[in-house]
């Protein structure tokens, strides 16, 4: 446990797992230094017809907003703001986590609106680079070093030093993979995955081990698949399928913690293709034996196994001294 509250940067590669290759050295390097595991997902709740479900369904769970949608699945209005209706109260993250100050950076309109609903300040790429005399070409992401430097500055990390006060406690970067990028015939060198790899590298360079920043920055890299159940054999969280009934021994198989919440068993857990998460903070997180950012490496050598995606934010808030410890 750190002797001072950490500040967190969460990078969410939405749908990026199928795109990760051996060439993405910075992503794999982070995994080799981090504590790695899985975030289990539930089946997505139905949203309003105009809402891009693929853009927000997993983000809802990562930000622990799934339960509010479940209580009233039509809770999203039909306009573009995605605001909840008046009879569906959604406490802000600041209210839930002792004044937690949060911001989200995303190019996805639906994700941006969801963030505002949950109390995130919305960041813009052009605002972050305006003082750096950079230029953003249409359809392209800006210089990874500039964005990494500016986001860390908002967390109170600047020029190798740590300020006593920061603008935010938690900054979330949400990058959504293009549909065409998931086409095997598409050249992934031209997609956001290359930028994401470079961005991770720049953050790790600024917060390199031994620096003052390294012991105060809690970095999380989260990746999801966005695939259907036809491919569940490739990345199952269970060695014994939950549908298997041909053995009496299956009755003795205990319920895994990632399938439960509040002591109750959840019946809509997706046992395949979870999110993968690597977390790193020097001298705070335990380093496991995973050597690459892959399902196989995390399954065989990761130190964290699986937790429900809903619990991610609570665990993170604990590291920031904004919530009590959840679980063991």
PLY file of the C-alpha trace (Angstrom):
ply
format ascii 1.0
element vertex 328
property float x
property float y
property float z
element edge 327
property int vertex1
property int vertex2
end_header
0.00 0.00 0.00
1.35 3.44 -0.92
2.02 6.02 1.81
0.12 8.63 -0.21
-3.01 8.50 -2.34
-2.40 7.42 -5.92
-3.75 9.10 -9.04
-5.04 6.91 -11.83
-4.90 6.73 -15.59
-7.18 4.12 -17.15
-6.71 3.27 -20.84
-9.59 1.30 -22.36
-8.95 -0.23 -25.77
-12.57 -0.92 -26.71
-12.57 -3.96 -29.04
-8.79 -4.02 -29.47
-7.86 -7.51 -28.27
-8.20 -9.18 -31.72
-5.82 -6.53 -33.11
-2.93 -6.98 -30.67
0.12 -8.53 -32.34
3.73 -9.27 -31.39
4.75 -5.93 -32.87
2.95 -3.93 -30.19
5.94 -3.99 -27.89
4.87 -1.25 -25.48
1.60 -2.99 -24.64
3.41 -6.28 -24.02
6.12 -4.52 -22.02
3.51 -3.07 -19.69
1.96 -6.51 -19.17
5.38 -7.96 -18.33
5.79 -5.43 -15.51
2.20 -5.40 -14.30
-0.31 -7.39 -12.32
-2.59 -9.03 -14.88
-6.05 -10.57 -14.84
-9.58 -10.62 -16.22
-12.78 -8.61 -15.80
-15.82 -10.80 -16.39
-18.74 -9.37 -18.32
-22.48 -9.85 -18.29
-24.83 -9.97 -21.24
-25.55 -6.45 -22.38
-28.84 -4.84 -21.28
-31.15 -3.51 -24.00
-30.75 0.19 -24.67
-32.77 2.69 -26.66
-32.83 2.01 -30.40
-30.69 5.00 -31.31
-27.97 4.17 -28.76
-24.79 2.58 -30.11
-24.86 -0.49 -27.87
-21.47 -1.72 -29.05
-19.97 1.59 -27.94
-21.28 1.67 -24.39
-22.35 -1.83 -23.29
-18.94 -2.81 -21.89
-18.10 0.70 -20.76
-21.30 0.60 -18.69
-19.92 -2.35 -16.77
-16.39 -1.01 -16.46
-17.80 2.18 -14.90
-20.26 0.22 -12.72
-23.37 1.69 -14.35
-24.86 -1.61 -15.54
-27.16 -1.95 -12.54
-28.85 1.36 -13.19
-29.69 0.38 -16.74
-30.95 -3.01 -15.56
-33.40 -1.35 -13.18
-34.98 0.45 -16.11
-33.60 -0.63 -19.46
-35.42 2.19 -21.23
-33.71 4.63 -18.88
-31.82 6.26 -21.71
-33.79 8.95 -23.45
-34.05 8.95 -27.22
-31.95 12.08 -27.73
-28.23 12.15 -28.32
-27.29 13.13 -24.76
-28.03 9.67 -23.35
-29.23 11.29 -20.13
-31.18 9.11 -17.72
-34.84 9.87 -17.18
-35.84 11.77 -14.06
-37.21 8.70 -12.26
-33.88 6.89 -12.62
-31.41 8.52 -10.24
-27.76 7.95 -11.02
-25.34 9.12 -8.33
-22.19 10.71 -9.69
-18.82 9.11 -9.09
-17.95 12.07 -6.89
-20.94 11.27 -4.65
-20.13 7.59 -4.52
-16.39 7.84 -3.98
-15.59 10.61 -1.50
-15.34 13.51 -3.92
-13.47 11.60 -6.65
-12.64 14.00 -9.49
-12.83 12.28 -12.86
-12.40 13.03 -16.55
-12.87 11.01 -19.74
-11.19 11.45 -23.10
-12.98 9.73 -25.99
-13.87 10.31 -29.62
-17.06 8.24 -29.26
-20.18 10.39 -28.86
-22.14 7.73 -26.96
-19.27 7.07 -24.54
-18.80 10.80 -24.01
-22.47 11.25 -23.15
-22.42 8.28 -20.79
-19.38 9.75 -19.05
-21.12 13.08 -18.52
-24.15 11.25 -17.10
-21.90 9.56 -14.54
-20.18 12.81 -13.58
-17.03 12.67 -15.72
-15.59 15.88 -17.08
-15.33 15.54 -20.85
-11.91 16.20 -22.37
-11.24 17.07 -26.02
-8.14 16.25 -28.02
-7.99 19.73 -29.54
-8.14 21.36 -26.10
-5.27 19.21 -24.82
-2.93 20.15 -27.65
-3.85 23.83 -28.11
-0.84 25.02 -26.10
1.55 22.67 -27.89
1.08 24.07 -31.39
0.10 20.64 -32.68
-2.29 19.92 -35.48
-4.91 17.18 -35.80
-5.69 15.96 -39.29
-9.27 14.92 -39.92
-9.86 11.33 -38.84
-6.48 11.01 -37.13
-5.36 10.96 -33.52
-2.83 13.55 -32.28
0.76 13.01 -31.20
0.83 10.33 -28.51
3.57 12.04 -26.47
1.64 15.30 -26.31
-1.53 13.62 -25.13
0.33 11.49 -22.57
2.10 14.56 -21.17
-1.07 16.61 -20.96
-3.13 13.90 -19.30
-0.43 13.25 -16.71
-0.24 16.99 -16.09
-3.97 16.97 -15.28
-3.18 14.28 -12.71
-0.49 16.46 -11.15
2.54 14.88 -12.84
4.65 17.42 -14.69
8.30 17.60 -15.72
9.18 14.62 -13.53
7.66 16.17 -10.42
4.41 15.66 -8.49
2.26 18.62 -7.50
0.45 18.57 -4.18
-2.83 19.42 -5.90
-4.14 18.03 -9.17
-7.10 18.82 -11.37
-8.28 15.19 -11.40
-7.82 12.00 -9.40
-8.80 9.70 -12.27
-8.57 10.13 -16.04
-10.05 7.55 -18.40
-8.97 7.31 -22.05
-11.49 5.41 -24.19
-10.41 4.44 -27.70
-12.86 2.44 -29.80
-11.61 0.17 -32.58
-13.00 0.94 -36.01
-15.27 -1.69 -37.52
-13.01 -1.96 -40.56
-10.04 -2.54 -38.26
-11.58 -5.84 -37.14
-11.58 -7.02 -40.75
-8.51 -9.30 -41.11
-7.86 -7.89 -44.57
-7.51 -4.36 -43.21
-3.99 -3.05 -42.59
-3.92 -2.54 -38.81
-0.89 -0.28 -39.14
-3.33 2.48 -40.12
-5.70 2.03 -37.18
-5.93 3.26 -33.61
-4.10 0.19 -32.29
-0.77 1.65 -33.39
-1.58 4.93 -31.65
-2.64 3.08 -28.52
0.64 1.16 -28.45
2.61 4.39 -28.86
0.52 6.13 -26.19
1.19 3.35 -23.66
4.89 3.62 -24.47
4.94 7.37 -23.89
3.15 7.05 -20.53
5.61 4.36 -19.41
8.54 6.49 -20.53
7.35 9.51 -18.54
6.60 7.35 -15.48
9.60 5.07 -15.86
10.62 2.93 -12.88
12.68 4.87 -10.37
11.03 8.20 -11.15
8.95 10.10 -8.61
5.86 9.62 -10.77
6.12 5.83 -10.93
5.16 5.32 -7.28
2.13 7.62 -7.43
0.63 6.82 -10.83
-1.70 3.82 -10.92
-1.90 2.79 -14.58
-4.55 0.38 -15.87
-4.69 -0.92 -19.43
-8.01 -2.62 -20.25
-8.76 -4.40 -23.52
-11.98 -6.02 -24.73
-12.91 -8.34 -27.60
-16.44 -7.51 -28.73
-17.17 -10.93 -30.22
-20.15 -13.24 -30.06
-20.41 -16.62 -28.35
-19.44 -18.58 -31.49
-15.82 -18.09 -30.46
-16.11 -18.92 -26.78
-13.70 -21.88 -26.99
-10.81 -19.52 -27.62
-11.04 -17.64 -24.33
-13.15 -19.34 -21.70
-12.77 -18.36 -18.06
-13.87 -21.79 -16.87
-12.08 -25.11 -17.24
-15.44 -26.83 -16.68
-18.11 -25.37 -18.93
-21.11 -24.02 -16.98
-23.36 -25.91 -19.40
-21.73 -29.28 -18.76
-24.06 -31.68 -16.91
-22.56 -35.09 -17.72
-20.59 -35.40 -14.50
-21.63 -35.53 -10.87
-18.40 -33.74 -10.05
-19.79 -30.58 -11.65
-22.15 -30.32 -8.67
-19.11 -29.88 -6.42
-17.56 -27.13 -8.51
-17.81 -23.94 -6.38
-19.28 -20.71 -7.68
-16.47 -18.44 -8.77
-16.35 -14.95 -7.28
-16.58 -13.31 -10.70
-20.07 -14.82 -11.10
-21.41 -13.25 -7.88
-22.30 -9.83 -6.55
-23.50 -8.96 -3.07
-23.51 -12.63 -2.14
-25.93 -13.51 -4.93
-25.18 -15.65 -7.97
-25.61 -13.82 -11.27
-27.32 -15.77 -14.04
-26.21 -13.66 -16.99
-22.42 -13.87 -16.78
-20.57 -14.30 -20.07
-17.99 -16.97 -19.31
-15.94 -16.26 -22.42
-14.04 -13.29 -23.86
-13.71 -11.17 -20.71
-11.85 -7.89 -20.61
-8.12 -8.22 -20.01
-6.56 -5.80 -17.54
-2.93 -5.06 -16.65
-2.30 -2.75 -13.69
1.02 -1.19 -12.80
2.29 1.08 -10.05
5.87 0.80 -8.90
6.26 -0.77 -5.44
2.48 -1.06 -5.06
1.16 -3.63 -7.54
2.50 -7.17 -7.48
4.38 -8.22 -10.59
3.33 -11.61 -11.91
4.87 -13.93 -14.50
2.85 -12.81 -17.55
5.19 -11.80 -20.36
2.72 -10.53 -22.95
-0.74 -9.00 -23.19
-2.68 -12.10 -24.26
-5.43 -14.33 -22.94
-3.15 -17.36 -22.73
-0.44 -15.49 -20.80
-2.94 -14.02 -18.35
-4.66 -17.37 -17.86
-1.43 -19.26 -17.17
0.73 -16.64 -15.47
-1.50 -13.72 -14.42
-1.73 -13.00 -10.72
-5.28 -11.67 -10.45
-7.51 -14.31 -12.08
-11.01 -12.84 -12.69
-13.28 -10.35 -10.95
-16.61 -8.93 -12.03
-16.09 -5.88 -14.26
-18.46 -3.93 -11.99
-15.89 -4.15 -9.19
-13.03 -2.61 -11.17
-13.93 0.98 -10.26
-14.29 0.12 -6.57
-10.87 -1.53 -6.49
-9.39 1.48 -8.27
-11.06 3.96 -5.89
-9.45 2.08 -2.99
-6.01 2.70 -4.50
-6.90 6.40 -4.66
-8.01 6.42 -1.00
-11.57 7.12 -2.10
-13.23 3.84 -1.04
-12.84 1.09 1.56
-11.34 -2.22 0.49
-13.81 -4.55 -1.22
-13.44 -8.26 -0.51
-10.33 -10.01 0.77
0 1
1 2
2 3
3 4
4 5
5 6
6 7
7 8
8 9
9 10
10 11
11 12
12 13
13 14
14 15
15 16
16 17
17 18
18 19
19 20
20 21
21 22
22 23
23 24
24 25
25 26
26 27
27 28
28 29
29 30
30 31
31 32
32 33
33 34
34 35
35 36
36 37
37 38
38 39
39 40
40 41
41 42
42 43
43 44
44 45
45 46
46 47
47 48
48 49
49 50
50 51
51 52
52 53
53 54
54 55
55 56
56 57
57 58
58 59
59 60
60 61
61 62
62 63
63 64
64 65
65 66
66 67
67 68
68 69
69 70
70 71
71 72
72 73
73 74
74 75
75 76
76 77
77 78
78 79
79 80
80 81
81 82
82 83
83 84
84 85
85 86
86 87
87 88
88 89
89 90
90 91
91 92
92 93
93 94
94 95
95 96
96 97
97 98
98 99
99 100
100 101
101 102
102 103
103 104
104 105
105 106
106 107
107 108
108 109
109 110
110 111
111 112
112 113
113 114
114 115
115 116
116 117
117 118
118 119
119 120
120 121
121 122
122 123
123 124
124 125
125 126
126 127
127 128
128 129
129 130
130 131
131 132
132 133
133 134
134 135
135 136
136 137
137 138
138 139
139 140
140 141
141 142
142 143
143 144
144 145
145 146
146 147
147 148
148 149
149 150
150 151
151 152
152 153
153 154
154 155
155 156
156 157
157 158
158 159
159 160
160 161
161 162
162 163
163 164
164 165
165 166
166 167
167 168
168 169
169 170
170 171
171 172
172 173
173 174
174 175
175 176
176 177
177 178
178 179
179 180
180 181
181 182
182 183
183 184
184 185
185 186
186 187
187 188
188 189
189 190
190 191
191 192
192 193
193 194
194 195
195 196
196 197
197 198
198 199
199 200
200 201
201 202
202 203
203 204
204 205
205 206
206 207
207 208
208 209
209 210
210 211
211 212
212 213
213 214
214 215
215 216
216 217
217 218
218 219
219 220
220 221
221 222
222 223
223 224
224 225
225 226
226 227
227 228
228 229
229 230
230 231
231 232
232 233
233 234
234 235
235 236
236 237
237 238
238 239
239 240
240 241
241 242
242 243
243 244
244 245
245 246
246 247
247 248
248 249
249 250
250 251
251 252
252 253
253 254
254 255
255 256
256 257
257 258
258 259
259 260
260 261
261 262
262 263
263 264
264 265
265 266
266 267
267 268
268 269
269 270
270 271
271 272
272 273
273 274
274 275
275 276
276 277
277 278
278 279
279 280
280 281
281 282
282 283
283 284
284 285
285 286
286 287
287 288
288 289
289 290
290 291
291 292
292 293
293 294
294 295
295 296
296 297
297 298
298 299
299 300
300 301
301 302
302 303
303 304
304 305
305 306
306 307
307 308
308 309
309 310
310 311
311 312
312 313
313 314
314 315
315 316
316 317
317 318
318 319
319 320
320 321
321 322
322 323
323 324
324 325
325 326
326 327
